[in-house]
Each structure stands twice: as C-alpha cells, then as structure tokens.
Amino acid sequence: MSLTPLSAATLRGERYLLDPFPVWRRMRDDQPLFYDDIAKRWILTRYDDVVAVLRDPAVYSARTYQERFRPVFGRTLAELDGPRHIRERTIVAPAFVGKSLDGYRPFIEASVAQLAAGLRGRTSFDLIDTVTSRLPLLVISALLGFPEDDTDFLFEIGHDVLEGLADEPELRAKGAAAHRRLAEHLAPIISARRENPSIDLISRVVHGEAEGERLTYDEICSFISFLLAAGGPTTDMAVRNFWWALLSEPDELQRCRDDHGRIDRAFSESLRRDGPIVYEDRRTNVEVEWYGTVIPADTDILVCLGAANTDDSVFSNPEIFDPDRTDLLMGVERKSGFRDDKMAGHLAFGLGSHFCMGYQLARVEVVVATEQLLVPLGDVRLAQPQQPRITWYERTVHQLPVEMS
C-alpha cells in the first residue's frame, strides 16, 4: 500500500498532532531535510543533524527568537549568541546549578507538601489542575523571594506573558502589559535587594556579575518574565508527561513506588520519548548545504527534538517507554551532549550554548514531586485514557484525571 506523500499539511493534521512518531520516522528515513512551504522553513529530524545545528551557534543563530520575545518582554538570553550571550548567561546560570540547588530543595519540598495537603481526603481530581500547573510557579515564586501573597499575581502574569508569545496582536499586547505590571512590581524589590541582599534568586541575579558587568534593571525584569513564561510551563509539561507515562503503565509506577531511586532514571526516559519541547528555531548566518540542497543565509531552520530523540539509529525501539534501556545516558544531562557507540543523551533540554539553564532545578522538582506526592497516593489510576498532543512547539497531555480507591 502506497503512503500519501508528506507535506506541510501533514504536520498540521490531527493524526500527526496526536501521534507524530510515524511521520517523524518517514521524515528521518525519506526526507531528513524537509521543507515546510506553509511556514517557509526547513526542518531537520535526524539525531546527529539536530546535534550539529545546536552545537554551531556561529552558523545557526538563535536571533529568530527576537521576533517572538522582544515585543512582550524585551531582550533576553534566548535570542543572544556569541560573547554577549556567554557573559549574561554567566551572570544568572550559577543560581540554577550545583550547590545552589541544595538551598532550593526545602522550597521545593514545601511547595510539594502544600499541594499534597490540598488532595487529602479526595478520591478523584485532575493532577494538572491541582498539582502540575501550580508546582513550578510556586517554586519559582519562593525561590525569587516573593511573599506568598504574590503567588496569584505571579500566576496571572506568567499566564498572560506566555500567551503573549503567540503571534496574535491582542494576546501580544496583553502579554506586554503584564510584563510592564511585573516590572513595576519588581522595582522596589530590586532596589531593596541592591541595598540589602538576601539568599533569594532575585538577590543572586541582581548581584551576579561577569567580567565586571551586572544586569540592568530592564534586563533583570526581562529575565524574570522569561523565567515565569518559559521555566514554569516547561516544567509543568515535563511533570505531566512523566506522570502520564507512569500512570499509563501501572507496573512501572509500582517499580518506582518500590524503589524511589528508579524515579530519576524513569524521568530521563520520559524526557527522551515524551520531552515537552518538540522544536527549536534557528536562523542561518551564512549559506549552508544539507543533503545536496543549498540553504541561503537568513533562512529559518527548525530542529525537531522529538524526532531526534526517537531516532532508531540511536535508540533501540525508540517509541517504547523503557527505563531499563541501556542506550540512553541516564541521570544528569550534559550541556555539550553525549554520544558513543553504545549510548546517547536525550535532547529534551536542548544542547550547546542555549542548553536549558534550569535543567537541574526541573529534575529536582519532578523527582521530589513524584516521590513525595504521586508515589504515596497509593492506588491511583487514570480515570480516562489520555494522549499527548502537539500544540504549537510543545507536546503534552492536557488532562490527567485520576481516581483512587
């Protein structure tokens, strides 16, 4: 039986949005360089090709994010390349890795305990509404040093700023207005932290420096808006997808219940097969050639992280959720990536200079929430089958209704 040729419309069809694996397989096998003639951009899907692009910011620039982010909250690290990107990243990155995480764990555990308390006595609820949508912003709010009274305000700001990234003028204006409200709210807080630094994240960002430079007030506000819009929802979706995988395979959930050390490994496998970010944008700085096709400078190239993470030349039976697989690098990810003859690292957090700064924080959040909230729930099960769906650049489940005996 002949297959319908792949087209840009295929990537917008309901079948693909609900089950992209067959299309990704065909793209990798038959059209590893695919032209989306609706969005006017090229797409790469093979693992090694995606890695090559992400490792070469001199050729493949992140400046395409200017068009999406600047109208809402100004210039951010996401759009920078080269020395300036390295300098600004050096200012803020230490707040998210290494020993900093030891001080953050109590905030994470307290946020998880707060959400778990709200579930006591209930026998049915949606885990997204009650936990995953709230946990990352509760943690971020606590880490930044905002008072508890500000939590609802930050939820509203984060929601409006995130929606503003869509290419719709009304939503974009609403997002920009939310960012301005946040900046006004931050002004006295930043001023106070400059004079009297605390242990919170705002103090770390205010006083962090590289090569004698610190972030300006506007840059700090943009960074915090970006953190609320990008860090919160991405972690939310990572938790959703992981818990969906565990709830869909009760035997695996039981293994994690019996051995909490297995949770971290299972999460790595979830990031590989069901990472929440499907694509990353890049724009060519110079003319390049892929598979005999010359691509001019200033052309958009999309790298498909989802397709790369399910490349069967790298991972055996890649569409199967298997925490026992031996071909995946488990545990803490590496910014530069990893691949040898026997195993490779997943690309859910990106790779190279724009590797996700909050990857360690996200992992701690997910593991703590799983071992201290999901696993202790006991006889918990999905009330109805669910399926991740691609929406814009993300792939996630949108409901996690559960029942308990």
C-alpha positions as CSV (number, residue, x, y, z in Angstrom):
1,M,0.0,0.0,0.0
2,S,1.5,3.4,-1.0
3,L,1.6,6.1,1.5
4,T,0.3,9.6,1.0
5,P,3.3,11.9,0.3
6,L,4.4,14.0,3.3
7,S,3.5,17.7,3.0
8,A,3.4,20.8,5.2
9,A,-0.3,20.0,5.7
10,T,0.7,16.6,7.2
11,L,2.4,18.5,10.1
12,R,-0.9,20.3,10.8
13,G,-3.2,17.3,10.6
14,E,-4.9,15.8,13.6
15,R,-3.3,12.4,13.1
16,Y,0.2,13.9,13.3
17,L,-0.6,16.1,16.2
18,L,-1.8,13.1,18.3
19,D,0.8,10.6,17.1
20,P,3.8,12.1,15.4
21,F,6.1,9.1,15.6
22,P,5.1,7.6,12.2
23,V,5.6,10.9,10.5
24,W,9.0,11.5,12.2
25,R,10.1,8.0,11.1
26,R,9.2,8.8,7.5
27,M,10.9,12.2,7.6
28,R,14.1,10.7,9.1
29,D,14.2,7.8,6.6
30,D,13.0,9.6,3.4
31,Q,13.1,13.4,3.9
32,P,15.6,14.2,6.6
33,L,15.7,17.8,5.3
34,F,12.0,18.7,4.9
35,Y,10.6,22.0,3.6
36,D,7.5,23.4,5.3
37,D,6.2,25.5,2.4
38,I,3.4,27.0,4.7
39,A,5.8,28.4,7.3
40,K,8.6,28.8,4.8
41,R,11.2,27.0,6.8
42,W,13.3,23.8,6.7
43,I,13.1,21.0,9.3
44,L,15.8,18.6,10.3
45,T,14.8,15.4,12.1
46,R,17.9,13.1,12.5
47,Y,19.6,13.0,15.8
48,D,23.1,13.8,14.5
49,D,21.8,16.6,12.3
50,V,20.0,18.2,15.2
51,V,23.1,18.0,17.3
52,A,25.3,19.5,14.6
53,V,23.0,22.6,14.3
54,L,22.7,23.1,18.1
55,R,26.5,22.9,18.5
56,D,27.2,25.6,16.0
57,P,25.7,28.9,17.1
58,A,28.1,30.8,14.8
59,V,26.3,29.4,11.8
60,Y,22.8,28.7,13.3
61,S,21.8,31.7,15.3
62,A,19.1,31.9,18.0
63,R,18.3,35.5,16.9
64,T,15.0,34.3,15.4
65,Y,13.6,34.5,19.0
66,Q,13.8,38.3,18.8
67,E,10.6,38.3,16.8
68,R,8.7,36.2,19.4
69,F,10.0,37.5,22.7
70,R,11.0,41.2,22.3
71,P,7.5,42.6,21.7
72,V,6.4,41.0,25.0
73,F,9.3,41.4,27.5
74,G,12.3,42.8,25.7
75,R,15.7,41.3,25.0
76,T,16.5,38.0,26.7
77,L,19.3,35.4,26.7
78,A,17.2,33.3,24.4
79,E,18.0,35.5,21.4
80,L,21.7,36.1,22.0
81,D,24.7,34.4,20.6
82,G,28.4,34.8,21.0
83,P,30.3,36.6,23.7
84,R,27.4,38.7,25.0
85,H,25.3,35.5,25.4
86,I,28.1,33.8,27.3
87,R,28.6,36.9,29.5
88,E,25.0,37.3,30.5
89,R,24.4,33.6,30.9
90,T,27.4,33.5,33.3
91,I,25.7,36.1,35.5
92,V,22.5,34.1,36.0
93,A,23.3,30.5,35.4
94,P,25.1,29.8,38.7
95,A,21.9,30.4,40.5
96,F,20.4,27.3,39.0
97,V,23.0,24.6,39.2
98,G,25.4,22.9,41.6
99,K,25.4,23.9,45.3
100,S,22.6,26.4,44.7
101,L,20.2,23.5,44.4
102,D,20.9,22.4,48.0
103,G,19.4,25.6,49.3
104,Y,16.4,25.4,47.0
105,R,15.3,21.8,47.9
106,P,13.5,23.0,51.1
107,F,11.4,25.4,48.9
108,I,10.6,22.6,46.5
109,E,9.6,20.2,49.3
110,A,7.5,22.8,51.0
111,S,5.7,23.6,47.7
112,V,5.0,19.9,47.1
113,A,3.8,19.4,50.7
114,Q,1.4,22.4,50.2
115,L,-0.1,20.9,47.1
116,A,-0.3,17.4,48.6
117,A,-2.2,18.7,51.6
118,G,-4.9,20.0,49.2
119,L,-5.5,16.5,48.0
120,R,-6.1,14.8,51.3
121,G,-9.5,13.1,51.5
122,R,-10.2,13.4,47.8
123,T,-10.8,10.3,45.7
124,S,-10.8,12.0,42.2
125,F,-9.1,15.0,40.8
126,D,-7.1,16.2,37.8
127,L,-3.4,16.2,38.5
128,I,-2.8,19.1,36.1
129,D,-5.3,21.4,37.8
130,T,-4.3,20.5,41.3
131,V,-0.6,20.0,41.0
132,T,1.5,20.3,37.9
133,S,0.2,23.6,36.7
134,R,0.8,25.2,40.1
135,L,4.0,23.5,41.3
136,P,6.6,25.2,39.1
137,L,5.3,28.7,39.7
138,L,5.0,28.1,43.4
139,V,8.7,27.0,43.4
140,I,9.8,29.9,41.2
141,S,7.9,32.4,43.4
142,A,9.5,31.0,46.5
143,L,13.0,31.0,45.0
144,L,12.7,34.5,43.8
145,G,11.8,35.6,47.3
146,F,8.2,36.9,46.6
147,P,5.9,36.8,49.6
148,E,3.1,34.2,49.5
149,D,0.5,37.0,48.9
150,D,2.1,37.5,45.4
151,T,1.5,33.9,44.2
152,D,-1.8,34.5,42.5
153,F,-0.4,37.7,40.9
154,L,2.6,35.8,39.5
155,F,0.3,33.1,38.2
156,E,-1.7,35.7,36.3
157,I,1.5,37.4,35.0
158,G,3.0,34.1,33.9
159,H,-0.1,33.1,32.1
160,D,-0.5,36.4,30.2
161,V,3.1,36.7,29.3
162,L,3.2,33.1,27.9
163,E,0.0,33.7,25.9
164,G,1.6,36.9,24.6
165,L,4.3,34.8,22.8
166,A,1.7,33.6,20.3
167,D,1.6,35.5,17.0
168,E,-1.7,37.3,17.8
169,P,-1.7,41.1,18.3
170,E,-4.3,41.1,21.0
171,L,-2.5,38.4,23.1
172,R,0.8,40.0,22.4
173,A,-0.4,43.4,23.7
174,K,-1.9,41.7,26.8
175,G,1.5,39.9,27.4
176,A,3.4,43.1,27.1
177,A,1.1,44.9,29.5
178,A,1.6,42.0,32.0
179,H,5.3,42.4,31.7
180,R,5.1,46.1,32.5
181,R,3.0,45.3,35.6
182,L,5.6,42.9,36.7
183,A,8.4,45.4,36.1
184,E,6.5,48.0,38.3
185,H,6.0,45.4,41.0
186,L,9.7,44.5,40.9
187,A,11.1,48.0,41.1
188,P,11.0,48.4,44.9
189,I,12.1,44.7,45.4
190,I,15.1,45.1,43.2
191,S,16.1,48.3,44.9
192,A,15.8,46.7,48.3
193,R,17.9,43.7,47.2
194,R,20.6,46.0,45.8
195,E,20.9,47.6,49.3
196,N,20.3,44.5,51.4
197,P,20.9,41.2,49.5
198,S,19.2,38.1,50.8
199,I,19.5,34.4,49.9
200,D,16.8,34.5,47.3
201,L,17.1,34.3,43.5
202,I,16.4,37.9,42.8
203,S,19.4,38.8,45.0
204,R,21.6,36.4,43.2
205,V,20.6,37.8,39.8
206,V,20.9,41.4,41.0
207,H,24.4,40.9,42.4
208,G,25.7,38.3,39.9
209,E,28.3,39.6,37.5
210,A,30.7,38.5,34.8
211,E,33.7,40.5,33.6
212,G,32.7,43.3,35.9
213,E,29.2,43.6,34.4
214,R,25.8,43.2,36.0
215,L,22.4,43.0,34.5
216,T,20.5,46.3,34.3
217,Y,17.1,46.8,35.8
218,D,15.3,46.2,32.5
219,E,17.4,43.1,31.8
220,I,16.5,41.7,35.3
221,C,12.8,42.3,34.7
222,S,13.0,40.7,31.2
223,F,14.8,37.7,32.7
224,I,12.2,37.2,35.4
225,S,9.3,37.5,32.9
226,F,11.1,35.0,30.7
227,L,11.6,32.7,33.7
228,L,7.9,32.8,34.5
229,A,6.8,32.2,30.9
230,A,9.4,29.6,29.9
231,G,10.5,27.9,33.1
232,G,7.1,27.4,34.7
233,P,5.1,25.9,31.8
234,T,8.0,23.7,30.5
235,T,8.5,22.1,33.9
236,D,4.7,21.7,34.2
237,M,4.6,19.8,30.9
238,A,7.6,17.7,31.8
239,V,5.8,16.6,35.0
240,R,2.6,16.0,33.2
241,N,4.2,13.8,30.5
242,F,6.2,11.8,33.1
243,W,3.2,11.1,35.3
244,W,1.1,10.2,32.2
245,A,3.7,7.6,31.3
246,L,3.8,6.2,34.8
247,L,0.0,6.1,35.1
248,S,-0.3,4.6,31.7
249,E,2.0,1.7,32.8
250,P,1.0,0.8,36.4
251,D,3.7,-1.8,36.6
252,E,6.3,0.9,36.1
253,L,4.6,3.1,38.6
254,Q,4.8,0.3,41.1
255,R,8.5,-0.2,40.4
256,C,9.1,3.5,41.2
257,R,7.0,3.0,44.4
258,D,9.1,0.1,45.5
259,D,12.4,1.8,44.6
260,H,12.5,5.6,44.7
261,G,15.9,5.5,43.2
262,R,14.3,4.4,39.9
263,I,12.3,7.6,39.6
264,D,15.3,9.6,38.3
265,R,16.0,7.0,35.7
266,A,12.4,6.8,34.6
267,F,12.3,10.6,34.2
268,S,15.3,10.5,31.9
269,E,13.4,8.1,29.7
270,S,10.3,10.2,29.8
271,L,12.3,13.2,28.6
272,R,13.7,11.2,25.7
273,R,10.4,9.8,24.4
274,D,8.0,12.5,25.6
275,G,10.0,15.6,26.0
276,P,7.7,18.6,26.1
277,I,9.5,20.8,23.6
278,V,9.2,19.5,20.0
279,Y,11.1,22.0,18.1
280,E,13.8,24.7,18.4
281,D,14.2,27.6,16.0
282,R,17.5,28.7,14.4
283,R,18.4,31.1,11.6
284,T,21.3,30.7,9.3
285,N,24.1,33.3,9.4
286,V,25.7,32.0,6.2
287,E,24.8,29.8,3.3
288,V,24.7,26.1,4.3
289,E,24.1,22.8,2.4
290,W,22.2,19.8,3.7
291,Y,21.6,16.7,1.6
292,G,22.5,18.4,-1.6
293,T,20.3,21.4,-1.0
294,V,21.8,24.8,-0.6
295,I,20.1,26.9,2.1
296,P,20.7,30.7,1.9
297,A,21.8,32.9,4.8
298,D,18.9,34.3,6.9
299,T,16.8,31.2,6.4
300,D,14.9,29.6,9.3
301,I,15.7,26.1,10.2
302,L,13.7,24.1,12.7
303,V,15.4,21.2,14.5
304,C,12.9,18.6,15.7
305,L,14.0,17.4,19.2
306,G,11.1,14.9,19.3
307,A,12.2,13.2,16.1
308,A,15.8,13.2,17.1
309,N,15.0,11.6,20.5
310,T,13.2,8.8,18.7
311,D,15.8,8.2,16.0
312,D,16.1,4.4,15.7
313,S,19.7,4.6,14.5
314,V,20.5,5.9,18.0
315,F,17.9,4.3,20.3
316,S,16.5,0.8,20.1
317,N,12.7,0.6,19.9
318,P,12.6,4.4,20.5
319,E,8.8,4.7,20.7
320,I,8.7,2.4,23.7
321,F,8.9,3.8,27.2
322,D,11.7,1.7,28.8
323,P,13.5,3.0,31.8
324,D,15.7,-0.1,31.7
325,R,17.1,0.7,28.3
326,T,20.9,0.7,28.1
327,D,21.4,3.0,25.1
328,L,20.3,6.2,27.0
329,L,22.5,8.3,29.2
330,M,20.6,8.3,32.5
331,G,20.9,10.9,35.2
332,V,22.1,14.5,35.0
333,E,22.3,15.8,31.4
334,R,25.4,17.2,29.8
335,K,25.3,20.7,28.2
336,S,27.7,19.6,25.4
337,G,25.7,16.4,24.7
338,F,26.9,12.9,24.8
339,R,27.1,10.0,22.3
340,D,29.4,7.0,21.9
341,D,29.0,3.6,20.3
342,K,26.7,2.3,23.0
343,M,24.5,5.2,24.3
344,A,23.5,8.8,23.8
345,G,21.9,11.6,25.8
346,H,18.4,12.8,25.1
347,L,18.0,16.3,23.6
348,A,14.9,17.4,25.6
349,F,16.8,20.3,27.3
350,G,18.5,21.3,24.0
351,L,22.3,21.3,23.7
352,G,25.2,23.7,23.4
353,S,25.2,27.3,24.3
354,H,21.4,27.5,24.7
355,F,21.1,24.4,26.8
356,C,18.3,24.9,29.3
357,M,19.7,26.7,32.4
358,G,17.1,25.3,34.7
359,Y,17.6,21.6,33.8
360,Q,18.9,20.6,37.2
361,L,16.2,22.5,39.1
362,A,13.5,21.0,36.8
363,R,14.8,17.5,37.5
364,V,14.8,18.0,41.3
365,E,11.3,19.4,41.2
366,V,10.0,16.4,39.2
367,V,11.7,13.8,41.2
368,V,10.7,15.3,44.6
369,A,7.1,15.7,43.4
370,T,7.0,12.1,42.2
371,E,8.5,10.5,45.3
372,Q,6.6,12.7,47.8
373,L,3.3,13.2,46.1
374,L,2.4,10.8,43.2
375,V,4.0,7.7,44.6
376,P,2.5,8.0,48.1
377,L,-1.0,8.3,46.7
378,G,-1.3,4.6,46.6
379,D,-3.9,3.0,44.4
380,V,-4.1,5.9,41.9
381,R,-5.1,5.3,38.3
382,L,-6.2,7.3,35.2
383,A,-9.9,7.8,35.2
384,Q,-9.8,8.0,31.4
385,P,-7.1,7.2,28.8
386,Q,-5.1,10.3,27.7
387,Q,-2.8,11.0,24.9
388,P,-0.2,13.8,24.4
389,R,-0.9,16.3,21.7
390,I,1.3,18.7,19.8
391,T,0.2,22.3,20.2
392,W,2.5,24.9,18.7
393,Y,6.0,23.9,19.8
394,E,5.0,21.7,22.7
395,R,3.8,18.1,23.1
396,T,1.9,17.3,26.3
397,V,-1.2,15.8,27.8
398,H,-3.9,18.4,28.7
399,Q,-5.8,16.4,31.3
400,L,-4.7,13.9,33.9
401,P,-7.9,12.9,35.7
402,V,-7.2,10.2,38.3
403,E,-9.2,8.1,40.7
404,M,-8.2,6.5,44.0
405,S,-9.8,3.6,45.9
